[in-house]
Amino acid sequence: MYHILVVDDEEAIRKMILKYANFEGYQVTEAVNGMEAVELCRQKKFDLIIMDVMMPELDGFSASREIRKTSNTPIIMLSARGEEYDRIHGFEIGVDDYVVKPFSPKELMMRVQAVMKRSASASGNETGRDVCQFEGLTVDFTGRIVTVDGEKVELSPKEYDLLFYLVRNRNIALSRENLITNVWGYDFYGDDRTLDTHIKLLRKSLGPYSKFIVTLRGVGYRFEA
């Protein structure tokens, strides 16, 4: 049974998520603010965290940043604000998905299933050592490590998935639909902006080697090396 941590200062929101999560067979622990969420994550392991942004004592972004220091538990962020800045900020600190309030609890549960499925797939072990190098950029698939000019760069879980898929299919034109389907999954409920945001963040992380990610106007992207 998957164990979900639901963090929101609004009791009605927590109870609604609890109801639908229990129906799906998930175990749920509740927290009323970011401080409590961080402390709970230090005490036990969760399979997924649903985190509100605006909360007293410690907001969701700050709590997620603290949790990311010691855990890669998938995080779905809830927010009443849908501005691009908030989405980018969430993805920069390692949030896996972003849901704007008000939301459909059924859709939220489908997003939970999709995120946990992707997380389980990404954690599978590989045999042998699989490493690719392009000038000063090294992509270690086995160790899930990316270095730029010898310096390790920290990417969000989805940035790793996106870069790895691009590199695996280098020199091939990849449509936006292809990337969303193969990196986020058939059951992804986001939109093209999510892909564009991750490409923007990935290019920023790769520094001078962002040149390898080529935009194909009207089509999608290609890792050209």
C-alpha positions in Angstrom: 0.0 0.0 0.0 1.4 3.4 -1.0 1.8 5.9 1.8 1.0 9.6 0.9 1.7 12.7 2.9 -0.9 15.4 2.3 0.2 18.9 3.4 -2.4 21.7 3.5 -3.5 24.2 6.1 -7.1 23.9 4.9 -8.8 20.9 6.6 -11.5 20.7 3.9 -8.8 20.2 1.2 -7.0 17.5 3.3 -10.2 15.6 4.0 -11.3 15.7 0.4 -7.9 14.3 -0.7 -8.0 11.8 2.1 -11.4 10.5 1.0 -10.4 10.0 -2.6 -6.9 8.6 -1.7 -8.4 6.0 0.7 -10.9 5.0 -2.1 -7.8 4.3 -4.3 -6.3 2.2 -1.5 -3.6 4.6 -0.4 -2.6 5.2 3.2 -2.6 8.9 4.1 -0.8 11.0 6.7 -1.9 14.6 7.1 0.2 17.7 8.0 -1.1 21.2 8.5 2.0 23.2 7.5 5.4 22.9 6.0 7.3 22.6 9.3 5.2 19.6 10.3 5.8 18.1 6.8 9.6 18.4 7.1 9.6 16.8 10.5 7.4 13.9 9.4 9.7 13.3 6.4 12.6 13.0 8.8 10.8 10.4 10.9 9.4 8.2 8.1 9.4 7.4 4.4 6.5 8.4 2.2 5.9 7.2 -1.4 4.5 10.6 -2.5 3.8 14.0 -1.1 1.0 16.4 -2.0 2.1 19.8 -0.9 0.2 23.1 -0.8 2.2 26.3 -1.6 0.7 28.9 0.7 0.8 27.8 4.3 1.7 29.4 7.7 5.1 28.9 9.4 6.8 27.4 6.3 5.5 27.6 2.8 5.3 24.6 0.4 8.3 25.7 -1.7 10.6 26.1 1.4 9.3 22.8 2.8 10.0 21.0 -0.5 13.5 22.4 -0.7 14.2 21.1 2.8 12.8 17.7 2.0 14.8 17.5 -1.2 18.0 17.7 0.9 17.5 14.2 2.2 14.8 12.6 0.0 13.8 12.1 -3.6 10.2 11.3 -2.7 7.9 12.6 -5.6 6.1 15.8 -4.8 2.9 17.2 -6.4 2.5 20.9 -5.6 -0.9 22.4 -5.1 -1.4 26.2 -5.6 -4.1 28.7 -6.1 -1.7 30.6 -8.4 -0.9 29.3 -11.9 1.7 31.8 -13.0 4.7 30.5 -15.0 7.1 31.8 -12.3 5.5 29.5 -9.7 5.6 26.5 -12.0 9.3 27.2 -12.9 10.2 27.7 -9.2 8.5 24.5 -8.3 10.3 22.5 -11.0 13.6 24.1 -10.1 13.5 22.7 -6.6 12.5 19.3 -7.8 8.7 19.2 -7.7 7.4 16.5 -10.0 4.0 17.9 -10.9 2.0 21.1 -10.4 -1.8 21.3 -9.8 -3.7 24.6 -9.8 -6.6 25.0 -7.4 -9.5 24.5 -7.7 -8.8 21.0 -9.0 -10.7 17.8 -9.7 -9.9 15.2 -7.0 -10.3 12.5 -9.6 -7.7 14.1 -11.8 -5.4 14.6 -8.8 -5.6 10.9 -8.1 -4.7 10.1 -11.8 -1.7 12.4 -11.5 -0.7 10.6 -8.3 -0.8 7.3 -10.2 1.1 8.7 -13.1 3.9 10.2 -10.9 4.3 7.1 -8.8 4.4 4.9 -12.0 7.2 7.1 -13.4 9.0 7.1 -10.1 9.0 3.3 -9.9 10.2 3.0 -13.5 13.0 5.5 -13.0 14.3 3.7 -9.9 14.8 0.4 -11.7 18.4 -0.9 -11.7 20.4 -1.2 -14.9 23.3 -3.6 -15.5 26.6 -2.5 -16.8 27.9 1.0 -17.1 26.2 3.2 -19.7 27.9 6.6 -20.2 27.8 9.1 -23.1 30.1 12.1 -23.5 29.7 15.2 -25.7 32.6 17.6 -25.4 32.5 18.6 -21.7 29.1 17.1 -21.1 29.0 13.7 -19.6 25.7 11.7 -19.2 26.0 8.7 -16.9 22.7 6.7 -17.4 23.7 4.0 -14.9 24.6 6.3 -12.1 22.0 8.9 -13.1 24.7 11.6 -13.0 25.3 14.5 -15.3 28.5 16.6 -15.3 29.4 19.8 -17.1 33.2 20.3 -17.5 33.8 17.9 -14.7 31.3 19.5 -12.3 28.3 17.5 -11.2 25.0 19.3 -11.9 21.9 18.7 -9.9 18.8 18.2 -12.0 15.2 17.6 -11.0 13.9 14.0 -11.5 12.0 15.0 -14.6 15.0 17.0 -16.1 17.0 13.8 -15.8 14.3 11.8 -17.6 14.0 14.4 -20.3 17.8 14.7 -20.9 18.2 10.9 -20.9 15.4 10.4 -23.5 16.8 13.2 -25.7 20.4 11.7 -25.6 19.1 8.1 -26.2 17.4 9.5 -29.3 20.1 11.9 -30.3 20.1 13.3 -33.9 16.4 12.3 -34.2 13.7 14.9 -34.5 11.4 14.4 -31.6 7.9 15.9 -31.7 6.4 17.6 -28.7 3.8 14.8 -28.5 6.6 12.2 -28.6 8.5 13.8 -25.8 5.4 14.3 -23.6 4.2 10.7 -24.2 7.6 9.0 -23.6 8.9 11.2 -20.7 5.7 12.0 -18.9 3.6 9.1 -20.0 0.3 8.5 -21.8 -1.7 9.5 -18.7 0.0 12.9 -18.4 -2.6 15.6 -17.8 -0.4 18.7 -18.3 0.2 20.7 -21.4 3.0 21.8 -23.7 4.1 24.6 -21.3 5.3 21.9 -18.9 7.7 20.5 -21.6 8.9 24.0 -22.6 9.5 24.9 -18.9 11.6 21.8 -18.4 13.6 22.4 -21.6 14.3 25.9 -20.4 15.5 24.7 -17.0 17.5 21.9 -18.6 19.3 24.3 -21.0 20.1 26.5 -18.0 21.6 23.6 -16.1 23.8 22.5 -19.1 25.4 25.9 -19.5 27.5 26.1 -22.7 26.3 22.6 -23.7 22.7 23.7 -24.0 23.6 24.2 -27.6 23.1 20.4 -28.1 19.3 20.8 -27.5 18.0 22.3 -30.8 14.5 23.7 -31.1 12.7 22.5 -34.2 10.1 25.2 -34.9 6.6 23.8 -35.3 7.8 20.3 -34.5 9.7 19.8 -31.2 13.3 19.3 -30.2 16.4 17.4 -31.1 19.6 16.5 -29.2 22.2 17.2 -31.9 25.7 15.9 -31.3 
